[in-house]
Amino acid sequence: MSSDGPRPGPPHTHDDDVKHDVPKPEEVDPETGTDAEGDPVENPSG
């Protein structure tokens, strides 16, 4: 029995953590037409 640790699975990339900080289209404020960062959005969903 080898002690290589947990079985290899899908590699966990840093991207998976970063995505949580990226403004999603759903986060666009329909009233102001800006996203979570305050940038104007041409086509706010809502």
Summary of the structure (lengths in Angstrom):
residues: 46
radius of gyration: 18.9
end to end distance: 56.4
largest distance: 61.0
contacts: 52
relative contact order: 0.16
helix: 22%
strand: 7%
